[in-house]
Amino acid sequence: MTDLAGRTALVTGANRGLGAAFVAGLLQRGVAKVYAAARRPETVTSDDPRVVPLALDVTDPESIRRDAEIASDVTVLVNNAGIAVNQSLISGDLDEIHREFDTNFWGPVLVTRAFAPVLAQNDGGAIVNMHSALSWLALGSYSATKAALWSASNSARVELAPQGIQVVGVHVGYVDTEMAANAEGVKVPPTQVVDEALDAVLSGDAEAIVGDVARHVKSKLHEDVRALYPQLAK
């Protein structure tokens, strides 16, 4: 478990949507400082003096390295930044697929690599990775990026545990943000995602399974693959 009161956090993609909700939720839990990281830090609108806007491009290793030096007091890292282009892996635009993997998979991996030593030197802490229920249900390139991140989180969790670093994976269906504006179906409020993710941090859990969709998909993982893909049934 990781206490949040008095801690210093960094949230990627913090200028809007779920990222902004994470910033607000961390402040409510009593953190001392939140680095609100975004490609355009001027778009971070919080007027709370504990919020420090920070320029970060998760696809740029130099940007990540620089921020790991600046934010050397971080003990809670939230890898939230992501995009959804969702191309077909068979016939889709490979440039777009690479861009999606660079943001959704390599971004969190590179940020984690840069900040794991920071958390370790600060006596441990927590990393929160946004996976999505689609890490378990394949619907195109977006799902593939999240499945890869889920696997990476599992590996990082084992490797970082001896250093006192907790890794929490968050699985959720559609979240009621701009990214899912055109999606149909039930959408989970961002505040619920943040609350359950931070509850998992506080309780020492490895995962936060948020909402009925994510819980349903996970409940089918032990079954034959056709339980999730009825179109395969003969």
N, C-alpha and C positions, 0 to 999 in steps of 0.2 A: 504494500500500500504506500501511497505517496501523499503526504499532507500538502495542501495547497496554500494555506495561510502563510503570508510572508514570503512566498516563493516568487521567482521571476520566470515568466513564460514568454514563449515566442510562438506566434500563430502565422502560418503562411496563408496567402490568399485572404488577408484579414480585412480588406477594404469593403467587402459587401457579403450578402448572403450568409451562408453558414459560418464563414470566417469571422464576420463581424459579430455574429451570435456567440462564437467561442470567446472573443475578446470580452464581450459583456458578461458572459457567464463566469469567466475567470475572475473578473473584477468583483462580481457578487460573492465569489468564494473567498475573497480576501487576499488575492495575490498582491504583492508589493509593486510589481511592474509588469506590463505586457508590451513586448515588441510586436507591433502590428505590421507585419511584413507584406509588401505588395510591390508589383512592378512599378506602380505609380503611387508612392507613399503620400503624395498630396491628396489622394482620394480617400484617405483615412479620415473620417469625420469626427471621431470621438474628441470631446473636450475635457475628458478626465485626465488630470495631470499624471496619472500612472501609466497612460498609454504613450508609447514612443513609436511614431511611424518610422519604418525602416525600408529602404529600397532593397528588394530581393527579386531576382529572376531565378526560379528553381531549375531552369534549363541551362544556366550559366555557372559553371564551376567556380569562376573567379568571383562572381557575385556572392556565391555561397561561402567561399573561403573568407572573403572580406567580412561578411556578417558574423561568422563564427568568431572572428577576432573582436569585433565591436561588441557583440552580445555575449561576452565571456562569463556573465553571471547567470545564464539561463539554467534552470533545473527542470522545466516542463516545456516540451516541444510538441506542438500540434501540427502535423503534416496534413493540411487541409486543401491546399491549392490543387486545382484540377480542372480539366476541360473535358467536354464530351463532343466528339465528332462522329464516333460510332460508325465506322466504315465496315463493309464486308471484308473479312480477312481473305476471301477467295478472289474477289473482283474489285475491291475498293481502292481508293487513292492511297498508294503507299507513302507518299509524302505526308499525308494527313495522319496516317496510322503511326508513322515515326514521330510526328509531332505530339500525338496523344500519349505514346509511350514515354517520350522524353519528359512530359509534364507529369503524368499520373504515376509512372513507375520509377524512372530514373531520378526524377525530381526528389521524391521522398527518400530514395536510397542515398542519393548524394548529400542531401541535407542531414540525414541520420549519420552518415559517415563523418561529416564535419562536426556535428554537435555531440556525438557520443563521448568524445574525449572531454568536452566542456562539461557535460553532465557528470562524468566520472570524477573530474577534478573538484566538482562542487558537491561531492559526497552522494552522488546518485540522483534519481528523480524519475521522470516518466516521459515516455514518447507515446503520443496518440496518433494513430494512422487511420485515415478515412478510407475504408475498403469498399463499402456498398454491398447490398445483397447480391448484386450482379457479379461479385467475385465468385459466387457459387452457381450462378445461372448464366449460361453463355448466350449473349444476344448480339455479338459482334466485337469490334476492336475495343470498345470501351470496357466490356466485360473482361476481355483478355488482359487489359492493363491492370484491372482491379484484382484479378486472380493472381497475377504475378506479384502484386504488392502484398496480397494475403500471404503468399508463400515467403516472401522476403521478411515480412513481419514475424512469422513463425521462427525463421532462422535467427533474426536479430534478437528475438525474445530469449532464446536459449543462450546465445553468445553474450548478451549484455547482463543477464541476471546476476552473474557473479560480481558484477561491478555495482550492484544495487540499482540498476536501471530497469524500470518496469515498462513493458511495451503493451499497449492496449489497442486492439483492432476494433473498429466500429463498423458494424454492418447494418445498413438501413436501406429501405426501398426509396421511392421518390421522396425528396425533401421539398417543402414548399418554399422554393427559392427561384430566382430568375433562370437558373440552369434547367429546371424542370417545368418551366412555364407552359410549354406546349405538350407536356406529357398528360396522359389520361390515367385516372385511377386515384386511389387514396394517397394523399401526401402528408408526410409527418412534419409537424412544426419544427423549425430549427431549434427552438428553445428546448424541445423534448430531446432532440439528438444530443445537444450540449449537456443537458442535465444528466442523462443516462451515461454519457461518455465520462463525465467528470465524477459521477458516482462510482464508476468502475475503477477510476484512478484511485479514489479514496479508499475503496474496499479491497484493493489489490487484485482485482480481476484481470483476466487476460483479454476478455472480449466484452463488448457491449452490443447486444442484439436488440435493435430498436425497432419496434413496430411489428404489426402482424405479418406483413409480407416477408420480412427478414426471418422471423421466427418460423414461418411456414416453409420457406426454402431450406433452412437448416434442418428442419425435421425430416426432410426427404433425402438428405445426403447419404444415409446409410442404405437406402433402397437401390434397386436397379435403376440405371441411368434413365430409363424410360418413364420413371415416376416424375421426373422434372421435364422430360421432353416427350409428351404424349404423341407428338407428330411422328415419332419413331415406331410407335406401336403398329403391329401388323394387323 
